[in-house]
């Protein structure tokens, strides 16, 4: 789980450093990784709340570019 938190934090840092511009490729890759983790968690019956929150955070970051 720490890996996903780090990915989202790095995405936030990149966005702030680049004057609120999101690297769309990087943010898409982070979103895909979190989606994979959600799928794995569903299959293995693991908690999903934190992963869904991280996904929402990435979607919020991606919305900055729109």
OpenMM code with the backbone's topology and positions (N, CA, C; nanometers):
from openmm import Vec3, app, unit

residues = "UNK UNK UNK UNK UNK UNK UNK UNK UNK UNK UNK UNK UNK UNK UNK UNK UNK UNK UNK UNK UNK UNK UNK UNK UNK UNK UNK UNK UNK UNK UNK UNK UNK UNK UNK UNK UNK UNK UNK UNK UNK UNK UNK UNK UNK UNK UNK UNK UNK UNK UNK UNK UNK UNK UNK UNK UNK UNK UNK UNK UNK UNK UNK UNK UNK UNK".split()
positions = [
    Vec3(0.0822, -0.1189, 0.0000),
    Vec3(0.0000, 0.0000, 0.0000),
    Vec3(0.0869, 0.1257, 0.0000),
    Vec3(0.1987, 0.1207, 0.0690),
    Vec3(0.2885, 0.2366, 0.0725),
    Vec3(0.3341, 0.2776, -0.0660),
    Vec3(0.3524, 0.1797, -0.1534),
    Vec3(0.3953, 0.2082, -0.2901),
    Vec3(0.2941, 0.2992, -0.3602),
    Vec3(0.1663, 0.2714, -0.3417),
    Vec3(0.0624, 0.3503, -0.4070),
    Vec3(0.0546, 0.4906, -0.3479),
    Vec3(0.0715, 0.5004, -0.2164),
    Vec3(0.0751, 0.6326, -0.1543),
    Vec3(0.1898, 0.7147, -0.2114),
    Vec3(0.3062, 0.6534, -0.2251),
    Vec3(0.4222, 0.7240, -0.2799),
    Vec3(0.3949, 0.7704, -0.4223),
    Vec3(0.3314, 0.6858, -0.5018),
    Vec3(0.3017, 0.7218, -0.6401),
    Vec3(0.2119, 0.8457, -0.6455),
    Vec3(0.1104, 0.8496, -0.5610),
    Vec3(0.0181, 0.9629, -0.5595),
    Vec3(0.0877, 1.0881, -0.5066),
    Vec3(0.1690, 1.0739, -0.4045),
    Vec3(0.2427, 1.1888, -0.3510),
    Vec3(0.3364, 1.2459, -0.4575),
    Vec3(0.4054, 1.1592, -0.5293),
    Vec3(0.4956, 1.2062, -0.6354),
    Vec3(0.4170, 1.2785, -0.7443),
    Vec3(0.2993, 1.2299, -0.7748),
    Vec3(0.2151, 1.2942, -0.8748),
    Vec3(0.1733, 1.4339, -0.8276),
    Vec3(0.1347, 1.4458, -0.7007),
    Vec3(0.1025, 1.5766, -0.6439),
    Vec3(0.2234, 1.6696, -0.6524),
    Vec3(0.3404, 1.6209, -0.6151),
    Vec3(0.4609, 1.7032, -0.6181),
    Vec3(0.4917, 1.7505, -0.7599),
    Vec3(0.4810, 1.6603, -0.8554),
    Vec3(0.5057, 1.6979, -0.9952),
    Vec3(0.4079, 1.8059, -1.0400),
    Vec3(0.2836, 1.7913, -1.0020),
    Vec3(0.1814, 1.8878, -1.0414),
    Vec3(0.2101, 2.0250, -0.9820),
    Vec3(0.2474, 2.0281, -0.8551),
    Vec3(0.2770, 2.1557, -0.7906),
    Vec3(0.4037, 2.2194, -0.8467),
    Vec3(0.5025, 2.1376, -0.8769),
    Vec3(0.6284, 2.1866, -0.9302),
    Vec3(0.6116, 2.2437, -1.0705),
    Vec3(0.5213, 2.1847, -1.1466),
    Vec3(0.5004, 2.2259, -1.2859),
    Vec3(0.3852, 2.3253, -1.3000),
    Vec3(0.3663, 2.4085, -1.2002),
    Vec3(0.2642, 2.5136, -1.2011),
    Vec3(0.1270, 2.4563, -1.2382),
    Vec3(0.0861, 2.3595, -1.1605),
    Vec3(-0.0462, 2.2982, -1.1747),
    Vec3(-0.0705, 2.2326, -1.3100),
    Vec3(0.0349, 2.1839, -1.3723),
    Vec3(0.0212, 2.1060, -1.4964),
    Vec3(0.0473, 1.9606, -1.4636),
    Vec3(-0.0442, 1.8767, -1.5051),
    Vec3(-0.0350, 1.7349, -1.4748),
    Vec3(0.0326, 1.6626, -1.5911),
    Vec3(0.1260, 1.5763, -1.5593),
    Vec3(0.1848, 1.4884, -1.6602),
    Vec3(0.0819, 1.3792, -1.6872),
    Vec3(0.0107, 1.3905, -1.7984),
    Vec3(-0.1010, 1.2997, -1.8250),
    Vec3(-0.0571, 1.1545, -1.8385),
    Vec3(0.0605, 1.1300, -1.8960),
    Vec3(0.1084, 0.9923, -1.9081),
    Vec3(0.1367, 0.9315, -1.7714),
    Vec3(0.2049, 1.0085, -1.6879),
    Vec3(0.2387, 0.9592, -1.5545),
    Vec3(0.1120, 0.9372, -1.4715),
    Vec3(0.0189, 1.0315, -1.4785),
    Vec3(-0.1032, 1.0173, -1.3999),
    Vec3(-0.1868, 0.8986, -1.4486),
    Vec3(-0.1862, 0.8744, -1.5785),
    Vec3(-0.2580, 0.7582, -1.6314),
    Vec3(-0.1929, 0.6288, -1.5830),
    Vec3(-0.0600, 0.6243, -1.5826),
    Vec3(0.0100, 0.5050, -1.5340),
    Vec3(-0.0198, 0.4786, -1.3864),
    Vec3(-0.0235, 0.5841, -1.3065),
    Vec3(-0.0555, 0.5688, -1.1642),
    Vec3(-0.1986, 0.5177, -1.1492),
    Vec3(-0.2902, 0.5733, -1.2269),
    Vec3(-0.4296, 0.5306, -1.2206),
    Vec3(-0.4435, 0.3834, -1.2592),
    Vec3(-0.3727, 0.3417, -1.3611),
    Vec3(-0.3764, 0.2014, -1.4037),
    Vec3(-0.3229, 0.1102, -1.2944),
    Vec3(-0.2124, 0.1492, -1.2317),
    Vec3(-0.1562, 0.0675, -1.1233),
    Vec3(-0.2536, 0.0541, -1.0062),
    Vec3(-0.3203, 0.1629, -0.9729),
    Vec3(-0.4169, 0.1575, -0.8627),
    Vec3(-0.5367, 0.0720, -0.9018),
    Vec3(-0.5812, 0.0821, -1.0260),
    Vec3(-0.6915, -0.0024, -1.0739),
    Vec3(-0.6534, -0.1504, -1.0661),
    Vec3(-0.5312, -0.1822, -1.1018),
    Vec3(-0.4845, -0.3210, -1.0908),
    Vec3(-0.4861, -0.3662, -0.9452),
    Vec3(-0.4427, -0.2774, -0.8557),
    Vec3(-0.4423, -0.3104, -0.7128),
    Vec3(-0.5848, -0.3306, -0.6615),
    Vec3(-0.6788, -0.2514, -0.7110),
    Vec3(-0.8191, -0.2676, -0.6721),
    Vec3(-0.8705, -0.4034, -0.7175),
    Vec3(-0.8392, -0.4400, -0.8401),
    Vec3(-0.8820, -0.5701, -0.8917),
    Vec3(-0.8233, -0.6837, -0.8088),
    Vec3(-0.6957, -0.6744, -0.7780),
    Vec3(-0.6297, -0.7759, -0.6959),
    Vec3(-0.6940, -0.7835, -0.5581),
    Vec3(-0.7219, -0.6684, -0.4993),
    Vec3(-0.7832, -0.6650, -0.3665),
    Vec3(-0.9226, -0.7275, -0.3681),
    Vec3(-0.9967, -0.7036, -0.4756),
    Vec3(-1.1300, -0.7645, -0.4863),
    Vec3(-1.1192, -0.9166, -0.4930),
    Vec3(-1.0272, -0.9648, -0.5747),
    Vec3(-1.0109, -1.1092, -0.5933),
    Vec3(-0.9649, -1.1763, -0.4650),
    Vec3(-0.8786, -1.1101, -0.3909),
    Vec3(-0.8233, -1.1691, -0.2684),
    Vec3(-0.8998, -1.1276, -0.1422),
    Vec3(-1.0132, -1.0586, -0.1634),
    Vec3(-1.0999, -1.0186, -0.0529),
    Vec3(-1.0273, -0.9309, 0.0501),
    Vec3(-0.9530, -0.8327, 0.0005),
    Vec3(-0.8801, -0.7380, 0.0849),
    Vec3(-0.9588, -0.6067, 0.0930),
    Vec3(-0.9279, -0.5229, 0.1917),
    Vec3(-0.9966, -0.3937, 0.2032),
    Vec3(-0.9728, -0.3054, 0.0810),
    Vec3(-1.0753, -0.2317, 0.0434),
    Vec3(-1.0686, -0.1501, -0.0783),
    Vec3(-1.0743, 0.0002, -0.0523),
    Vec3(-1.1149, 0.0406, 0.0661),
    Vec3(-1.1402, 0.1827, 0.0940),
    Vec3(-1.0213, 0.2727, 0.0607),
    Vec3(-0.9039, 0.2359, 0.1063),
    Vec3(-0.7856, 0.3202, 0.0824),
    Vec3(-0.7515, 0.3283, -0.0657),
    Vec3(-0.7657, 0.2180, -0.1350),
    Vec3(-0.7363, 0.2185, -0.2787),
    Vec3(-0.8356, 0.3068, -0.3542),
    Vec3(-0.9623, 0.2992, -0.3168),
    Vec3(-1.0614, 0.3852, -0.3813),
    Vec3(-1.0334, 0.5327, -0.3526),
    Vec3(-0.9866, 0.5635, -0.2332),
    Vec3(-0.9528, 0.7026, -0.2006),
    Vec3(-0.8335, 0.7504, -0.2831),
    Vec3(-0.7331, 0.6635, -0.2971),
    Vec3(-0.6178, 0.6989, -0.3801),
    Vec3(-0.6594, 0.7198, -0.5256),
    Vec3(-0.7478, 0.6347, -0.5744),
    Vec3(-0.7987, 0.6489, -0.7111),
    Vec3(-0.8687, 0.7834, -0.7267),
    Vec3(-0.9507, 0.8209, -0.6286),
    Vec3(-1.0197, 0.9498, -0.6327),
    Vec3(-0.9195, 1.0651, -0.6323),
    Vec3(-0.8117, 1.0515, -0.5561),
    Vec3(-0.7082, 1.1550, -0.5531),
    Vec3(-0.6434, 1.1725, -0.6902),
    Vec3(-0.6118, 1.0622, -0.7551),
    Vec3(-0.5498, 1.0691, -0.8878),
    Vec3(-0.6471, 1.1296, -0.9883),
    Vec3(-0.7738, 1.0916, -0.9797),
    Vec3(-0.8730, 1.1481, -1.0709),
    Vec3(-0.8868, 1.2985, -1.0496),
    Vec3(-0.8762, 1.3431, -0.9247),
    Vec3(-0.8801, 1.4855, -0.8943),
    Vec3(-0.7594, 1.5562, -0.9565),
    Vec3(-0.6425, 1.4976, -0.9430),
    Vec3(-0.5215, 1.5555, -1.0027),
    Vec3(-0.5371, 1.5636, -1.1540),
    Vec3(-0.5890, 1.4581, -1.2148),
    Vec3(-0.6064, 1.4567, -1.3602),
    Vec3(-0.7061, 1.5633, -1.4058),
    Vec3(-0.8028, 1.5949, -1.3231),
    Vec3(-0.9038, 1.6941, -1.3574),
    Vec3(-0.8441, 1.8354, -1.3685),
    Vec3(-0.7286, 1.8569, -1.3092),
    Vec3(-0.6636, 1.9883, -1.3163),
    Vec3(-0.6349, 2.0268, -1.4609),
    Vec3(-0.6012, 1.9299, -1.5436),
    Vec3(-0.5683, 1.9582, -1.6841),
    Vec3(-0.6906, 1.9852, -1.7704),
    Vec3(-0.8059, 1.9510, -1.7226),
    Vec3(-0.9269, 1.9673, -1.8064),
    Vec3(-0.9780, 2.1073, -1.8075),
] * unit.nanometer
topology = app.Topology()
chain = topology.addChain("A")
for resn in residues:
    res = topology.addResidue(resn, chain)
    for name in ("N", "CA", "C"):
        topology.addAtom(name, app.Element.getBySymbol(name[0]), res)
